[in-house]
């Protein structure tokens, strides 16, 4: 693995106040564009700084433009609603005068359950029995697509991933109706602040999800023949979970058409409780060859 290590995620999620309801965030500069999950997580931190006694339960995001890692991101929070039980925050992310991202977030004051239910966590191979990224690289390097191999040999990213269906890395097409199962956790040990864990989970919720739409066609996010980017992202936080412990991401892709792939996910804590639900749509295009 390469020696380059990005800043700890907790550091990446630390924002600097920049006037009333405005904050500045930074991105690691070793990427071609800012990772969308980082903008979601920083926007959640910014919105949460303007709410007291309530926690985020729903985020709805639109990605407008790719962000430049070399430039700071300014988050501006608007407070359209504060009711008896719920609050709404609208967040925009800009670089200079250019708006790159918008989020609508809802916050809820804790209250007793009226009724409860949740899907059970599926039975899958536990993460300790699955190969790490380093082991995958060691044993399968000769069989991996070159862009994926270069990624695994590159910078050590904040999210550690273990796939229950590693054949998707080898280009094997999997039926779209068949769920994919991914264990993930934040590599670093995070402080106990629940907001930091919610933001870290939001960060990781953008990790590997769009890839499930491509795996139905034997492709992956690292295929240089494709243009792939998130368009929108929705996250519902059902209960708190530690993001630095293993979480199971159950993913599927009900539809791919008109250059857009739609994906869904359920995120379970290690104790089997459903922690979050996710939906995402992204651009998936075949890259056109340049004229000679």
ZAPA-720502 format. One line per 2 residues: number of its first residue (from 1); their letters; for each residue x, y negated, z negated of C-alpha. Coordinates in steps of 0.25 Angstrom, whole numbers. Layout:
# residues N
NUM> a> X:Y:Z ~ ...
END
This chain:
# residues 292
1> xx> 0:0:0 ~ 5:-14:2
3> xx> 10:-22:-9 ~ 1:-34:-7
5> xx> -10:-35:-18 ~ -21:-45:-17
7> xx> -24:-54:-30 ~ -32:-46:-40
9> xx> -47:-46:-37 ~ -50:-53:-50
11> xx> -41:-65:-46 ~ -48:-65:-32
13> xx> -61:-67:-39 ~ -56:-79:-48
15> xx> -62:-92:-42 ~ -58:-106:-44
17> xx> -69:-116:-47 ~ -69:-127:-37
19> xx> -80:-137:-41 ~ -95:-134:-46
21> xx> -99:-120:-42 ~ -87:-119:-32
23> xx> -76:-109:-33 ~ -63:-106:-25
25> xx> -59:-91:-22 ~ -47:-86:-15
27> xx> -44:-73:-6 ~ -32:-64:-5
29> xx> -24:-69:7 ~ -20:-56:12
31> xx> -33:-54:20 ~ -37:-59:34
33> xx> -50:-63:28 ~ -57:-64:14
35> xx> -63:-51:10 ~ -78:-54:9
37> xx> -79:-46:-5 ~ -70:-57:-11
39> xx> -79:-68:-6 ~ -91:-61:-12
41> xx> -84:-59:-25 ~ -79:-73:-26
43> xx> -92:-79:-23 ~ -99:-70:-34
45> xx> -89:-75:-44 ~ -92:-90:-39
47> xx> -107:-88:-40 ~ -106:-81:-54
49> xx> -98:-93:-59 ~ -111:-101:-58
51> xx> -120:-92:-65 ~ -121:-89:-80
53> xx> -128:-77:-87 ~ -131:-70:-73
55> xx> -124:-60:-65 ~ -124:-58:-50
57> xx> -133:-47:-45 ~ -134:-50:-30
59> xx> -125:-57:-19 ~ -128:-59:-5
61> xx> -116:-63:4 ~ -114:-68:18
63> xx> -100:-69:24 ~ -99:-80:35
65> xx> -85:-81:39 ~ -72:-73:35
67> xx> -64:-80:24 ~ -49:-85:25
69> xx> -41:-78:14 ~ -31:-90:15
71> xx> -42:-100:10 ~ -49:-102:-3
73> xx> -64:-99:-4 ~ -73:-109:-10
75> xx> -86:-103:-16 ~ -98:-113:-18
77> xx> -109:-108:-27 ~ -123:-114:-26
79> xx> -134:-111:-37 ~ -147:-111:-30
81> xx> -155:-103:-41 ~ -154:-101:-56
83> xx> -167:-94:-61 ~ -171:-87:-74
85> xx> -164:-74:-70 ~ -157:-76:-57
87> xx> -147:-86:-51 ~ -143:-87:-37
89> xx> -130:-93:-32 ~ -126:-96:-17
91> xx> -111:-95:-14 ~ -103:-100:-2
93> xx> -89:-97:1 ~ -81:-107:9
95> xx> -67:-109:15 ~ -65:-123:18
97> xx> -78:-128:24 ~ -81:-114:30
99> xx> -91:-105:23 ~ -88:-91:23
101> xx> -97:-84:14 ~ -111:-86:6
103> xx> -117:-78:-5 ~ -130:-79:-13
105> xx> -129:-72:-27 ~ -140:-69:-37
107> xx> -137:-68:-52 ~ -146:-62:-62
109> xx> -147:-64:-77 ~ -146:-50:-84
111> xx> -160:-44:-88 ~ -165:-31:-93
113> xx> -169:-20:-83 ~ -183:-18:-79
115> xx> -180:-5:-71 ~ -167:1:-66
117> xx> -162:11:-55 ~ -150:12:-47
119> xx> -145:22:-36 ~ -135:32:-42
121> xx> -121:33:-38 ~ -118:44:-28
123> xx> -109:55:-32 ~ -95:53:-25
125> xx> -81:57:-27 ~ -75:48:-39
127> xx> -65:38:-35 ~ -54:45:-43
129> xx> -55:57:-33 ~ -54:49:-21
131> xx> -41:44:-14 ~ -37:30:-17
133> xx> -33:21:-5 ~ -19:24:-7
135> xx> -21:39:-6 ~ -30:37:6
137> xx> -19:29:13 ~ -9:40:9
139> xx> -16:52:14 ~ -24:46:26
141> xx> -16:35:31 ~ -13:42:44
143> xx> -28:44:47 ~ -33:30:43
145> xx> -36:19:53 ~ -24:10:54
147> xx> -32:-3:49 ~ -37:5:37
149> xx> -23:11:34 ~ -17:-3:34
151> xx> -28:-8:25 ~ -25:3:14
153> xx> -10:0:16 ~ -12:-15:14
155> xx> -16:-24:2 ~ -21:-18:-11
157> xx> -35:-23:-11 ~ -44:-26:-24
159> xx> -53:-14:-21 ~ -49:0:-23
161> xx> -58:10:-14 ~ -60:25:-13
163> xx> -69:31:-3 ~ -77:43:-5
165> xx> -78:45:10 ~ -63:42:15
167> xx> -66:47:29 ~ -72:34:32
169> xx> -58:28:32 ~ -54:38:43
171> xx> -64:33:52 ~ -74:44:50
173> xx> -88:39:53 ~ -98:41:42
175> xx> -113:42:43 ~ -119:28:40
177> xx> -129:33:31 ~ -119:40:22
179> xx> -115:32:11 ~ -100:29:9
181> xx> -94:29:-5 ~ -83:20:-10
183> xx> -77:19:-23 ~ -70:5:-26
185> xx> -65:-3:-38 ~ -57:-16:-40
187> xx> -42:-11:-41 ~ -39:-21:-52
189> xx> -45:-21:-66 ~ -54:-32:-67
191> xx> -58:-40:-80 ~ -71:-37:-86
193> xx> -79:-50:-81 ~ -91:-44:-75
195> xx> -91:-55:-64 ~ -78:-51:-59
197> xx> -83:-36:-58 ~ -95:-41:-50
199> xx> -86:-49:-41 ~ -77:-38:-39
201> xx> -88:-28:-35 ~ -93:-39:-26
203> xx> -79:-39:-20 ~ -78:-24:-18
205> xx> -93:-23:-12 ~ -87:-29:1
207> xx> -77:-18:1 ~ -79:-6:11
209> xx> -94:-9:13 ~ -94:-13:27
211> xx> -85:-2:31 ~ -96:8:28
213> xx> -103:3:40 ~ -91:6:49
215> xx> -88:19:43 ~ -101:24:50
217> xx> -94:22:63 ~ -80:27:59
219> xx> -74:13:57 ~ -69:5:46
221> xx> -67:-10:42 ~ -52:-9:46
223> xx> -55:-5:61 ~ -49:-16:69
225> xx> -59:-14:80 ~ -70:-20:71
227> xx> -74:-33:66 ~ -80:-31:52
229> xx> -85:-41:42 ~ -95:-43:31
231> xx> -107:-52:35 ~ -115:-51:22
233> xx> -114:-44:8 ~ -124:-42:-3
235> xx> -121:-36:-17 ~ -131:-33:-28
237> xx> -124:-31:-42 ~ -133:-22:-50
239> xx> -124:-20:-62 ~ -109:-23:-67
241> xx> -98:-14:-64 ~ -83:-14:-65
243> xx> -77:-17:-51 ~ -64:-11:-56
245> xx> -70:2:-58 ~ -74:12:-47
247> xx> -87:8:-40 ~ -93:17:-30
249> xx> -98:10:-17 ~ -109:18:-9
251> xx> -110:12:5 ~ -118:14:17
253> xx> -121:7:30 ~ -136:7:35
255> xx> -133:-1:48 ~ -123:-6:58
257> xx> -128:-14:70 ~ -127:-27:77
259> xx> -112:-28:73 ~ -116:-27:58
261> xx> -114:-16:48 ~ -123:-15:36
263> xx> -118:-8:23 ~ -123:-6:9
265> xx> -117:-1:-4 ~ -120:3:-18
267> xx> -109:1:-29 ~ -109:10:-41
269> xx> -101:9:-54 ~ -92:20:-58
271> xx> -103:24:-68 ~ -113:26:-57
273> xx> -121:14:-59 ~ -125:5:-47
275> xx> -118:-8:-48 ~ -120:-15:-35
277> xx> -127:-14:-21 ~ -121:-20:-8
279> xx> -125:-23:6 ~ -116:-29:17
281> xx> -117:-31:32 ~ -105:-34:41
283> xx> -100:-37:55 ~ -95:-25:62
285> xx> -90:-28:76 ~ -81:-21:86
287> xx> -69:-30:89 ~ -69:-35:103
289> xx> -56:-34:110 ~ -49:-47:114
291> xx> -49:-50:129 ~ -34:-48:135
END
